[in-house]
Amino acid sequence: MAVVILLAVAVPYVFGARAYTVQTASMSPALAVGDIEITSPISPLSAQPGQIVLFKDPSDGARLVSHRVQIRWRSGNSVDFITKGDRNNTVERWSVPVNGQIGQVLYKIPKLGYAIAWLSDPLARALMIGVPAVLLCALALWDLWRPEKDVDAA
């Protein structure tokens, strides 16, 4: 199972896709908090209504948002969008240059983001290394110190 998950996240990188952890419930149930979404770059003109796309938040350019395309149209040298989270009551209006890129959500891996977040914690990493190391040392010591069985020579 771990190999399949690793392949599902790693193989798309070869083709330019990226993985992002879903941080909010705005797209629930399509994308839930803690899911990993795999996105691939596309031309903004390729996005179709109904698709979930990844874009820079129009109110905070440092943040990425994944919402569903409601309307897309070309306006000169830019492509304008109206997008909306499935659980949101409001829409976003934003644009991107015609020659720019946005992300298309290809698929999700449920809840894997929680494991990745846990592994980014220094204490968790120390436990992942420390616990097996202590167990291996304990087994080695047990092997050295256990009493030898008497072997009767017949």
N, C-alpha and C positions, 0 to 999 in steps of 0.2 A: 504494500500500500504506500509506503514511504517513497519507493522508487517511482510509482505512478504520479504521486503528488509532485515530486522533484521534477520529473519530466514535463508535467503540465505547466510548471512555472518556468523552468529553465529553457526548454526547447523554443518557445516563442521568442526569447531574447535573440536567438540567432537570426530571426526574421524581422527584427526591429520592434517587436512588441515589448511592453513593460507591464510590471505588476504594481498595483496600488492597493492599499488597505482602505476599505470603506470605513469612514469615520462617523457618519451620521445616518439616521434612519430615513432620510428624505426620499429614498428610492425603494423603500420597503414595500412589498416583499420581494421585488425583483433583485435588489441588492440590500443585504442586511449589514448592520454594524458588525465588523470583524471579518467580513468576507474579503477575499482577495479578488480583485477584478483584473483580468488580463486585457490590455488595450493595445490596439495597433494604430499607428498614425495613418490618417487619411486626409485627402483634400477636403476642405470645407464644402465644396460643391458636390461631393459624393454622399454627404450626410442626407438621410431621408427622414421625413416625419415618422415618428414611432421608434427610431433608433435611440439607444442610449449612447451619449457621447461624453468625452472628458474634455473640459476646457478650463481656462483660467477664469476664476470668479470675477465677474465684472466689478464688484464692489471691493475686492481685495485680490489684486493680481498675483500675490504670492501663494494663493490657495487654489487648489484644483477642485473642480466640481464635476460630478457625473449626474447628468439629468437627461430626460427624454426630449428629443426634438419635437416641437409642436409645429413650427413654421420655419422655413428657410427660404431666403430669396437673395438674389444678387443685386447689389446696388453700386454700380460703377466698379471700382477696384476692390470692393469689399463684399463679403458675404454676411448678411445679417441673419440672426437667429432669434427665435423665441423658444425658450426651453423651460421645462417645469419638472420638478421632482414629483414622483407619483403620489407622495403623501403631502405635498405642499399645496397651499392655497394661492400662492403667488407665482408669477413667472419671472424669468430673467430675460432681458433684452441685451444682446451683445453682438459684436461683429468681429470678424477676423479678415485679414487681407486674403484676396482670392488665391494668391500663391502661398498662403500660410498652411498650417496643419492643425488638426485637432485629433483627439483620440476616439476611436470607435471601440466600445466595450465588446469583446469577442465572447468571453465566458467568465464565470466566477468559480472560485473554489471556496465553498462555505466554511466559515469560521477559522480558516488557516491564519488569518491576521492576528487572532488572539495568541496563537503559538509563537508567531514571529515577534509580536510585542513582548511576550514573556521572555523569549530568548535574547532580546536586546537589553534586558535588565542585567547589570553586572553580577548580582547575587545569583540569578538563575544560571548564568554561564559558569560561575564558580561551582555551583552545585552539580551542573552537568559534567564538569571535569573532576571535581573533588570526590563525589560519591563513588563513581566507578574506581577512581584511584585508591581510595581507602579500602574498598572491597577487595581489589586485587592484592593490596598489601596484606590485608587480613588473611586471605587465602594462602598467600606465599608463606606467611608466618605460621599458619596452621600446618602447612605441609612440612615446614622445618621442625616444628616443635611437637608434633603429635608423636605419641609413643610408637615404637616399632613393634610390629607383631612378631611373636616368637615363631620361628620356623623350625619345626622338629626335623632333624635329619633322621631318616629312616634307614 
